[in-house]
């Protein structure tokens, strides 16, 4: 199979072929005028038929190379039919001068074979398979089309072809066989056209038109042949020429793209129109012929009317069945939609959080009972009211212009977990956590509003307040006696009351270490609370990253020497904007962790690199590594990679959680990269300082 031409090239070829065919038909009509000599007209007729035959053969061959499967086979059969007819015409032209009857016989034999090949070619075109009533409809359409064509033939050539006295062996093929085959050919063409779909529709339309023109010419030829008035070179030959040209255009018609419905049966409307058009033409010709209506023709008309009635009955039954099926499906889908609506309403009613919707103007469109109960009004009292003025005017620290409700409803931005203050009836404020999601139109259209979910966090705020008060108690009531205990244990261990027995000294050492660990735990808890609550003021200054790394490494050198671990400083670049003490605390915690989990003789490297508006700090060790399943958990409070680490390595389990709180408060992020046995790299980012900011000077508070 050849590669199909692009669609643009196919349209250009067809645009050239149409006017060329019109010029060829017009030129032939002029040259076949009776005013020209008979010999000249015979030559023109023979040459024209041979020329258009060659064009049709070339066009069908080209279309066959562009096609595949059954379509390719059909176009090859059309090529063969054209070549057979062309050969017969050439042979008849050569024999015309020596033996007229033999030339006529050769031409008729060629036409018979060409028509047979054309019938097989039409039947070879792939069509959409039909089942049940569709198959019966297709059969009836074929019978009605064939009967209509038969009525037309009978009206046109009766009684000329049925008069035995006018038939001879020479005229038998042209007067009887060819008309019968023509009836079959036109019938197949009409039925196939009525059932055509997909990419073959245009081509089959032109093929059917070309064959109709060709067949009508054959019928007139049959009448003239029986009357002995046929002669080459008359205007009758123009019908064959035009029929050939139309078939050529069918082969050159641009391919239609196969649509997604190509596998569905075509509509019965087109088939019904064509079938009744055939009957209308047949009836008109029958009436115009003024021939006596014979018994056979009357029976034929009766059969056609009955078949048409059966066709319409079947079509009505099928349509009623389809209509009932569609009504049933509509009822089922309506019931499903009603169930879905009821389910959604139940969900909105049952959910504990307040939910309401706003349109692009900020007006409330729906409210669930939980939202109305939280605000202290009835649901219908909130509908149509301005959400900003009704719920949080003057309480959330924002105006109507920058309200998150309108931001979500108009610009389509998602707003998640915003802390706000709403108003109950009477103006009583209460804290809420709000999420606003835009309602987007299909296919990326403008937002149609927003759905807002809010939760009363009064109890959560109370719990946070109680926790803060508890930690305050811990800070003031536990650290003072704990300091006394640590001092007393230190005096005992130092021999202030005399030398202690070995067992007592060991117990005092354990108690002293435990008090130290308890002190660190309390301090870390307090640090976590102060950083998380934002009560620790951040002193933002611009600092060189290498100075921070150097200071942290120097601070942790003693711990490294004690563990036999070497601390190195890698490449450092960039300047950060942050709180020096908190960044130093983060680096010290990460270096302490790296030292703690490194083997003696290992190396810990700290570095910093400026990347796209941030400075990335790295602390890399050569320890045992962290399993991938634990990487996301190590920054949680009291999280441990191994449960024995707290006993063997010491520590409170809050160091990395404090680091995360500090980094996130600076607007950065912290994460770990590791693999089992391959060491660990802890990374965190801090926003870079502006290039013009004076280093070491305070730029914000």
C-alpha angles and dihedrals in degrees: 000000000000123000110266117244117250115269092250091054092048091053091049091052091049091047089056095043096054098059090039090056091048091051091048092051092046093048092050091049090054095046092048092058111132090236089076120081117273094240092051091050092049090053092048091049094049094046093045093051091048092047096049089043090057090047092051092048092050092046094049091047090052091049091048090055090052093050136065140204118004093351091058090049091050094051090048089055090052088051090051092048091051093049091049092050091045092051091048092050093049091048091048091050091052093047095044093086095051106030121013099185092048091049090051091050092050092050092049093049090051091049092050091052092044092051092048091051090047091052091051090046092053091048089051094064111109115246138183111275114242128198137197112346090009092063091048090050091051091050092049091048090054093049093047093046092049092046092049092051089047090054090051092050092047092050094047102044103024123144095007097073095038095055105103090199091064096049126090137170089263095053099036095093096044096040102041115009098044094049091050092050089045089056090053092045095051091044093054091045094051094046092046091049091050091052098037119123140162123017096348098062099093095041093048091049091057092041091053091048091049093049092048090054090046093048094048088052090050091053093053088046090053092052093048090046093056090046092049092236099112117118132168116248098042128125087263089077087063089072092060091046093051091045090054092048093051091051088050090054089049089057091049096046110125113256116259116226113251105250124212091256094055091108093054121091112262121252116278090222094079092046092049093049093050094046094050090043088058090050091048092051091046092051092047093050091045090053094045093050091064088208119151111264105244125205092253093051091046090052089048091053091047091052091049093051091048091049091049089051092049089049092054092046092053090046091051092049091049092047092049090050091049091047092051090047092051091047090051092050091048090051091049093048091046089052090048091051091049091050090048092049091049091048092050091048089050091050093049090048095046101044114103097217121083114254128185137158132224132195123226089275091057095250117144112250102176138004130193120223093252091058092048092048092049091053093041101238138102118269096243091052091067099047114109095011125124106264096209095050094040101045115027111002109155093356105085099052093246137098130231090262094060097031112138090224092065091039090060096038097048109027098031095236120151114236114197132192100342115175109228141156120239130194127239123205108295093032097280109154124218130180119251139178110224136198119186120193123187121236102227124204118237119275095019099302126157117294115270095206137293141275114225125200119190134179128201105238097182091116092047091052089050091052091049090050091050090049091051091049091049092052090048088055090049090051096051104028103038105034094057097055090038090056089051091050091049090050093049092049089048092053091049092049090047093056098252090146096035136278112323125221112260095252092048091046090053092050091048089052091052091048091049092050091048092051089050090051091047090051092051090048092052092047091049092049090052091047091051092051095046094047094043094048093046093236091129108085114229116225101205114204134158113252138173109251093222091058091054092047092047092049093049093048092049090049092053097042092098093055089048093052090048091055095039092244123139118226116209133181117226129198112314129193140158138041126260134209109219151097108299097209094049094046089048089050090052093049091045092051092050093046090048091052091048091050092046094054097040123097120239108277093030127127131231117199125197121193143156134211132188110233127172102323095329139077115230114211118201131194112186126186135179096228132126095290131227125272113248090240090062100046094090094047105049093085093059118101114273092001115151130186088214123021090224093059094085091057099039102035101028123218134122100255091241101092097092092041089055090048091053092048091051095046095046090049088057090052095254135109136234131210143154134236118198149131131204110282093358103093129250135263118202114201133186135167131222123187113261120246122247110267091238095050112114108243116243094017122117111251103171142006 
